[in-house]
Amino acid sequence: MESKECPLSSCLLRLLQCAAEIGTCTKKIAKALSLTRDTVNTYWKRIKHYLGVEERYQAVELARQSGWLDLPLETVPNAGGGLGGGEMSHFWDMTGFL
C-alpha cells in the first residue's frame, strides 16, 4: 500500500498504537494510557472521522497498512493466519483478520 502522510495528532496515533497492541477495548486503553474512558471514546470518534472509517478495527488496520504504527512482529497477521498468541490473537480473530 502506498504510504501517505498521517493526518492524526501524536495523541491519536498513540491511542491507535495502543489499540494495535492490546485491542480496542476502551477500558483497557484508558488504563494503559492513563486516560479517562470519555477521553478514549472522544479520541476514537476523532480517529474514525479523520480516517473515514466506521469501526475501530478498520482504523487500526488502515494505520498499520499505511505504516503509521510501530508494531512488534507478533501482532501483525501473516499469510498463514498465525499470531504470537495472547489477547492480540483474540483481537484479530474478533475483527475478522484471521
N, C-alpha and C positions, 0 to 999 in steps of 0.2 A: 504494500500500500504506500502511496506517495505521502511523504512526511509534510505536514503543514504546521504553521505556527499555532501554538496552543493559545486559545482565547481565554483561558482560565487564570485567575489570580493564584498566587502561591498557596493561599489558604485552601482554595477549592481543589487545587491539584493535590495538596497534602491529604485531603479527605479521600480523593479518588485512589491515591496510593494506598492508604489505609484499607479502603474497601477491597482493593485488589488482593491485599494480603490476608485479611481476616473475614471478609464477607461484607454484605451491605446492611447488616442489622444496625439500626440506629443506636440502640443501647450499647452495643459493643464498640462502635466507632466513637461514641461520646466518651466512653470510659477510656479508650485508648488515646484519644486526643485531648482529654481533659476539657471537653466542651459540654454544654447542656444539650439535651435531646432536641430542644427547639432550635438551637443553633445548627445542629446537624441537619435537621429537616429543612431549614431555610437554605443551607448550603446545597442540599440535594436539588431543591427547586431551581436554584440558580444554575447549577451544573446542567441539569436537563434542558433548561431554557437555552443556555449558551450553545450546547452541543446539538440541540434539535432532536432529542430522543425522548421517549416516553417512560422508559424503565431504567432503574439504577444500573442493572447489569449491562444494559446497552451502553451506558456512559463509560463504565469500566472497560468494556471491550473496545470501544472506539478509542479511548485514551491509550490502551495497550497497543492496538494496531497502529496508532499514529506515532508511537514511540515517545509518548509523554511520560510514561511511567518507568521507574527503575525496578523491575520485578525480578525476584530471585527465580532461577530456572524452574524450581519445583512448582511454582504457582502458575506457570504458563502451560496451557493444554498442548499436547503433542499429537502427532498424526495417529498414534495408537490409542489415544484417549486416556492414557495413564497420567497420573499426577504424583506428587510427592506424598499424597495422603492427607489425613487430618481434616480440619474444617474447610480448607480451601477446596479439597476434593468434593465435599458436600456442597459448597457454594456453586462450583461449576456444574455439578450434576443438577442442582435446582434450576439453573438458568439455561440448561439445555446445551451446554458446550461440551459435554462428554458424549 
